[in-house]
Amino acid sequence: MSSRRRGLPTEARMRHDSHFVESLAERFGEALGRFIPIEDIETNPEQPRTSVGDLRELVKSIESKGVLEPLLVRPLPDGRFRIIAGERRFRAALEAGLAEVPCIELEVADSEVLEIALIENLHRKDLHPFEEAEGLAGLTERHGYTQQQVADAIGKSRVSVTETMSLLDIPEDLRGECRRADIEAKSVLLEIARLKDPEKMRDAIRRAAAGSSRDDLRARKKEQASPSRRGKRFSFVYKPKGGPYKLALSFAKSRVEKAELVHALKEVIKQLEAGEIKLPRR
């Protein structure tokens, strides 16, 4: 079989998710499907996916059957084409030695390239949560989208968009630790992001890597809550009128009975008389 044209035949309708392509056609006009020489195609620097992963199985499939799902591309002024979605298929086709690949050509603006790439990857559910968060941030920071506009564009709620973007509260070096530990569950990553403190985040990452679930991390967070969140400590303060001293006693709980206070005061007196409490020397 020739390596020049392997995949969808030109006389057949090119396959992609029908609803996805139809929605694009409704928004941007009729899409053109055709084979394009692979040397005329370039990758997208704003591609949401930061890693294409292991391509070996995809390369074998393409060597055997060709590219069975077209790339989405955008024409450039110099006659070349930039990938909107399908970079894994493109790179695997390169490794498989194909000269041409099936493409669906769309005329879209810069901001819409990232939007479509996000939608396509989210539709496949194979983006890492950090990649999704970085893509959404790209729409707001580089292209001026509001979070509501992002939500409308990708078909999710604004709350979901806000939550996803909050994953970027995890410092970049700790995001790297999460990736190396293969922590991919969004619910777990959200619990890590909500800790705010980098050291607490690092501890949570270690726990998640060892198998802790979202609920485990939540329970741990409650255990580490500050005293003010658990309840105020009980304090007893006594200053006799006109006296030369003030006595203050604090307990590690919020409620103390009178008998407990009396017992504590007696214990202090007892230890003072026995010399067990060292008084500071002046």
N, C-alpha and C positions, 0 to 999 in steps of 0.2 A: 504494500500500500504506500502510495506516495506521501511524503511528509508535508507536501505543500498544502493540501486541503483535506484535513481530517476532522470530522465533527458533523455539525448539522449541514445537510445538503442545501444548496441555494434555492431549490424549488420547494422546500418544506418551510412551514412557519417556524421561526426560531423559538425555542422553548425558554421561558423564564417563568416566574410566577405570574399567572395571567392577571390577577388582580393588581399586582405591583406594576406591571407594564401598562395595563389599561389606565391606572390612576396617573401614571406619568404622561401618557398620551393625552389624557384629558387636560392636564395642566400645562404641558409644554408643546402640544401639537403632536402630530403623527410621528412615531419613531421609525427610523430607517434601519432595516436589518440587512447586513451584508458581511462578506469576508473582507478583512483588512490585513495587509502585510504586517507581520509582527514587528519589523524594524521601523514602522511608521507610528508605533504606539509607545507612549511614555507613561510612567507611573505618576500617581497623584501625590504631591508632597503633603497634602492635607488629609490623606487617607486616615480614617479613624483607627484602623487596625495597625498597631505598632509592630506586631510580629506575625509573619505568615505561617509560622509553625512548621511541622514536619510535612513535607510535600511528597514523600516517596510513594504513598498509595495513590495520590492524585496523579502523579507523573505516570505510574503504571497504567492507570485507567485511561489517561489521555493517549498513551502509546497504543493501547488496545482499541479504544473506541473513539478517540478524538475528544474535542471539547463539546460536550453535549448541552451546555448552557452558555449562552453568549455573554460577553463582557458588555458592560454599559460604558460608552465612551463619549467624549465631547470633542468636536472638531476645533483645531487651533488655527490661528491666522496663517501660519507657515505651511499648512497642509497636513500637519501631523495630527495625532489624536491623543488625548489624555484620558486615562482610565478614571471613570467615576466609581465603578464598583466591579470587582472581579480580579483583584490583583493576584490572589492565590492561583486562579486559573491561568492568568497571564504568565506568571513565573514558572508554573508547572509546564505550560506549553513551550516555553523557552527551553527548559531542561529536556523536554521530550523531542525537541528538534523541529517543531512545527514552523512552517514559513508563513502561514496565515491562520487567523483565528476568527470565529464568528463573533460579530459585534452588533449591538443595538446603538445607533448614533442618535444623540440628543443635543439640541441647541439649548444650553442653559448658562446662567450667570455664575460667577465665582461662588457666591454664597450658596447657590442652589446645588452646586457640585457636592459640597460637604453635607448638605441636608439630605440629598439623595443617597449618598454613600452611607450615611448614618441609618437612614430608613431601611436600605437594603440589608445592611449588616444586622440591624435589630430584628428585622423580619426573619433572618436565619437564626437568630438567638445565639450567635457564636462570637460576639464581642465580649472581651473581658470587661467587668464593670468599670475599671479605670479607663479603658479605651472609650467606653460610652461617655463617661464623665468628661474626659478631655475633648471629645467631639462636641458635646453640648456646650462646653466652655468656649470652644472655638467659634460656635455660632453667635454667642453673646459678646465675646471680646473682640473678635476680628470682623464680624459682620453685623454687629449692632442689634441682634435679636433680643427682645425681652424674653424672660422665662416663659411667659404665656405664649408668645409667638413660637418659641421652641416646642412647647407642649402641643400646640395646634399642628405644627409641621410634622411631628413624628407620631402623632396620634396617642399621646399619653397625657395624664393629668399634670397640672402645674406642680402639685405636691410631689409627684414622682420625679419630675425634672429637678426640683429643688433638692430632694433627697439624694439623687444620683450625683448632682454637682457637689454636694457636701463631702463626697468621698475625696475630693481634692484638698480637704482640710488635713488629710494625712500627708505629712511631709514627703517629698519625693524619694528620699532615701528609704523611708519606711514603706512606701509603696513598692520599692524594689524588693524589700524583705518579704512583703506579702506575696509578690510574684514568685520569688524563689521558693517560698514555702507552699506554693500551689494553693493559696487561699483565694478561691474564686466566688464563693457564696456572697452575694450582695448583702444579705441580711447580717452576716458576720462582719463584713467590711464596714457597714454602717455603724455597728456597735463600736468598732475600733475608732472610727472617725469621731464619734460623739464623746470620746474620752478627753479630747482637746490636748491634754498633756502628753508630749512625745514619749516620756518614760513609761507612762501608763499604757500608751499605745504599743510600745515595744513589748511590754509584759503581756499584753493581750494577744499580740501576734504570736509570741512563743506558745501561749496557751492554745490558740487556735490551731497552730501547726501541730500541736500534740493531740489534737482531737476535740478541743472544747467547742461546744455549739454556741449559737447566739444566746440561748437561755443561760448557759454557763457563764458567758461573759457579762450578761446583765446582772446575774446574782453576784458575781465578783465585784462589779461596779457598786452595788448596794452595800457590800461589805466594806468597801473603801470610802464610803460616803463620809463627809466631814461630820464632826459632832453636831454642828448646827442643823444638819439635815436629819440626824437620828433623833434629835431632841436636846434641849438645853440641859447642861449639867446643873445639879443642885448645889447652891453655894450658901453657906451660913456665915454671916458677918455680924460680929458683936463689938460695939464700941461703947463702953460705959460713959455716961454723961460726965464730962469734965475729967475723965480718966486719961492716963498717959499712954494707953495702948489701944490697939484694935486687933481683934481676933478674926481671922478668916479661914474657913474650912470648906474645901470643895470636894464633891463626891463625883464618881464616874458614872452617875445615872441621874435621871431627871426628878425622881421622887424619893424622898427619904422620910421615914417615920421618926417621931420624937425619940423613941427608945434607941434607934440606931444612932442618932446624933449624940445622945447622952453616952452611949457605949463608946463611940469614937473619941469623945472628949476625955473620958476616963482612961482610955488606952494611951492617949497622948500624955496625960499627967503621969500615968504609971511608968511610961518609958522615960520621961524626963527625970523622975525621982530615981530611977534605976541607972541613970547615966547612959542609957542606950541611945539617946538623941544628943548629938554633939551641938552645942551652941556656938555660933560664930564668935571669934575673939575680936575685940576691938583694938 
